[in-house]
Amino acid sequence: MPSLDIIGDDKLTLPGGEVVRFAHLDYAASAPCVRAAADAVAELLPRYGSVHRGTGVRSQASTIAYELARDVVAEFVGAGPDHSVIFTRNTTDALNLLARALPPGTTTVQFDGEHHANLLPWPNPLRLPAPGSPNTAVAALDEALRRLTGPAVFTVTGASNVTGELWPVRRLADVAHAHGVRVVVDAAQLAPHRPVDLTELGADYLAFSGHKLYAPFGAGVLAGRTDWLDAAAPYLAGGGASVAVGDRPGELSWATGPARHEGGTPNLLGAVALAAVCSALITADRAALHEHEQHLLGRLRDGLTAVPEATEVSVFGPDQPRVGIVSLHLRGHDPAEVAQRLSREHGIGVRAGQFCAHPLVRRLTGAATTGACGTAATGLLRASFGLGSTAEDVDRFVTGLAEVLRT
Ligand SMILES: Cc1ncc(COP(=O)(O)O)c(C=O)c1O
């Protein structure tokens, strides 16, 4: 049975001499690796070979492993016969791939609450201000699509990387589809916390990253409807993407299906590790995982009521369902400095800054400045967690934060 236990248990010695377990509260950036992924890599490493290339047993076994990984991911996202699963480097890569595969002249409708990965790659963007409630979001999208002429696509995050809030994806998708508009879901923060079924979400395309889903870095997924993908120019021109190349430039035929966009030697280990986590999640008791995470979230938010200098930010309000991500506005304190002190003095890893979501963080903090990704002086402090997080991690964060803010 593939295990969702987190591997590694770092011990740290604090300046006072106390030895503590590192409290990793930065899952939203990159989650720690689970046993299922590590085991899958360890098993394949001693016997891997080229994928889709050779006739030797290593090559054949690797090709089978790679395609089986694709099948598992297809099951994870509920892909059907009209869908493709493409292995990419990460969510950013997946969304860039899709952005280049849009039919010419497509307008991309989006809210400005997106991570830059889902804000910047799209051609012809129509950017709507992040709404104050799910109902307003649905109405704003309906209104925008009503006014729009010509082909469009709508792209939205499943869960905010800043506030953890779930966007009303299904309702938005229903509105988009009523206007004949396809829907892209950036599931980078949703997939680690909630099931991501294309049909249930109402998504035509889904993108997510292995390194946020308890697998190692370097593999991501774009899953969705094949027709646009097969009609588009290959994302990475080269071997694997081409099936026949003539003597003269331009004399060639491109592959269809995932191979069209997976030019070059694929990241077999990354795909297999990612699929191993998907497989473990498919059979896991998701309700129990959800309950554990929500318990920690409640404990964190309760604890923070005793830290009035820190205010949780939110797009839709405190009652909107959310995943294990909380960002705090610290009045009168530099979040980067607070994050550094939490690490040094308390053995806690959190993130400070604007989390590659500058327009949203500016809106939430009322700031007027811009800054480099994650390094701006005006920003937030973010704690995020998931599998392997404990009540002790949460309590230590709350106590440590209170102490840092008061000394
Ligand atoms: C919501 C969201 N989308 C996209 C990304 C980009 O993911 P990656 O850096 O793995 O491409 C992130 C990363 O933090 C994210 O939180």
The ligand as a Tripos MOL2 file, in Angstrom:
@<TRIPOS>MOLECULE
LIG
   16    16     1     0     0
SMALL
NO_CHARGES

@<TRIPOS>ATOM
      1 C1         -2.0030   28.9060   -7.3020 C.3       1 LIG1
      2 C2         -0.6550   28.6680   -7.9120 C.ar      1 LIG1
      3 N1         -0.5590   28.5520   -9.2340 N.ar      1 LIG1
      4 C3          0.5970   28.3150   -9.8540 C.ar      1 LIG1
      5 C4          1.7560   28.2090   -9.1370 C.ar      1 LIG1
      6 C5          3.0350   27.9540   -9.8530 C.3       1 LIG1
      7 O1          3.5200   26.6850   -9.5050 O.3       1 LIG1
      8 P1          4.9440   26.2340  -10.0090 P.3       1 LIG1
      9 O2          5.9150   27.2060   -9.4080 O.co2     1 LIG1
     10 O3          5.0980   24.8590   -9.4700 O.co2     1 LIG1
     11 O4          4.9240   26.3030  -11.4730 O.co2     1 LIG1
     12 C6          1.7290   28.3450   -7.7590 C.ar      1 LIG1
     13 C7          2.9620   28.2850   -6.9740 C.2       1 LIG1
     14 O5          3.0340   28.7230   -5.8530 O.2       1 LIG1
     15 C8          0.4830   28.5600   -7.1350 C.ar      1 LIG1
     16 O6          0.3910   28.6780   -5.8120 O.3       1 LIG1
@<TRIPOS>BOND
     1     1     2 1
     2     2     3 ar
     3     2    15 ar
     4     3     4 ar
     5     4     5 ar
     6     5     6 1
     7     5    12 ar
     8     6     7 1
     9     7     8 1
    10     8     9 2
    11     8    10 1
    12     8    11 1
    13    12    13 1
    14    12    15 ar
    15    13    14 2
    16    15    16 1
@<TRIPOS>SUBSTRUCTURE
     1 LIG1         1 GROUP 0 **** ****
